[in-house]
Amino acid sequence: MYISNNHPLPIKTFKTLANNHNLHCVSIYLPMDKGGKEQNEHLAQSKLSQCIREVHDTLLQHGINDKEITSYLMPIQALIADSELWRNPSDGLALFLDKNGLKYYSLPIPFENFTFVADHFYLKPLLPLYHDDGIFYLLELSEDYVKLFKGSRYSFNDLYFEDYTPNQLEKVVGFDYKPKMFQFRSGQNAFSSGSFHGHGEGKDDKKKELTLFFKAIDIGVNIAIKNKKAPLIIACVSELFNTYKKANTYPNLFNKYIPGDPQFKNKKKLHEESWKMLEGYFEKTKKDKLYQFSELYNTPKISYQVNEIVPAALNGKIDTLFVQKDKDIYGIFNKENNHLTLNSKKDLYNGSLTNLTSLKTFVQGGNVYILEPDKMPIKGHPLNAIFRY
């Protein structure tokens, strides 16, 4: 059975990287080539070699001698010959090197070539892994097959909720129905056996039988799903969907369904179909925040001024941050006196204020959305923020 268990970069790992502060931290991003021609020509390896040369030159500017730099960058250099890494590439590769060694991740983001050297890692390109990853539930439904999955963009797991619900119509309306099907793990009864009958007028009315069956499933669904805000999507044949909708009491049933008998569908494909159908739903939060920004315009609750946004981020004041893609603001922020110095470009002593602001907002529970320039609320300003207070 297809099961996808792991987020490509768990939030715990991200926070560990974000909290790292050492001299000469190296961050490298590059696209990986998934096409056969590009792989055969080793284009991704060539891009990594180019990034290594850029980092080497930057470290020379920091006053490190050539021999020390070559030794320091050796773990990255060794990856070029690692055939396993390049044989089954993801969309992008992120590498992080400091005095403690190298960490690298193949990720589903087609990064642009980028290198960064500072006393911290540059993590802004990773943030879409978190704000675009919505939780949903998928109920596979037929008369003799029921499964419930918890999914997201990157995960898909069977909840094994058979303890809470019948998985066949005949177990609700047939003679072989056993009340023990509805035993909780804790020993409680999910349903009373007297609620379901093996014969009577319902036996002759298929719609009533299905309604009875679906009501039993609905009870199990509501027990199994703790987060009632997450959307529930149904995979079933068309004639079952409307009947289930009438029996449903789950508060966030999605209004569209995945057609066809789910029992015989490839689970990886069902995962992909579910996400494709729900992706627009998860975009709604971002749209709502963009609308909120416009409604709060000309109030102290929003800002597009760097000198206001940076200290607000460090103090946990930002609810939502909109960041212009591929645009960095460089400078130094002194936390002792809240003094901000802006620079026109990266140098040996400053850092990316865009990266700093994004990370501080995210790790303190704020929303961070990286947008194309024409999608920013206030165009021409690479940081726009909604404040919590």
ABEGO torsion letter per residue (X at the ends): XBBBABBABBAAAAAAAAABBBBGBBBBBBBBBABAAAAAAGAAAAAAAAAAAAAAAAAAAAGBBAAAAAAAAAAAAAAAABAAAAABBBABBBBBBBAAEBBBBBBABBBBBBBBBBABBBAAAAAAAAAABBBBBBBBBBAABBBBBBBBAABBBBAGAAAABBABAAAAABAABBAAAABBAAGBBABBAAABBABEAAAABAAAAAAAAAAAAAAAAAAABABAABBBBBBBBAAAAAAAAAABABAABBABBBBEBAAABBAAAAAAAAAAAAAAAAAAAAAAAAAAAAAABGBAABBABAAAAAAAAAAGABABBBBBBGBBBBEBBBAAAGBBBBBABBBAABBBAAAAAAAAAAAAGBBBBBBBAAABABBGBABBBBBAX
